[in-house]
Amino acid sequence: MVVQQEIEQRLQQQFSPGYIEVANESHMHSVPANSETHFRVVIVSDAFEGKRKVARHQQVYALLAEQLEGPVHALALHTYTPGEWQQRQEEAPQSPDCLGGSKADSAGA
């Protein structure tokens, strides 16, 4: 839970979000138990006002560069302004099930 807390803390400090959700979705992937490698982030902030999705994601990637170089393998980002969040009725898309196999699956092939 250390990586998840680091991510949330950094996002809180940088973006002062009106809403934030950092979910560890590692259990949905072929990784060891208790891993912190795959995360889903929903963040609503005035800081995204007037910025395109790519620029918003670049801001988050830059902020979390240290985590992305180490333990974090995947980061699903959902970045909204307060108005966009309200238009979406305060709901972000759910992550799809992982379709990838484990290394063990390909070992016998």
Beta strands, then each sheet from edge to edge (+ up, - down):
strand 1: 19-24
strand 2: 38-44
strand 3: 74-80
sheet 1: 1+ 2- 3-
end
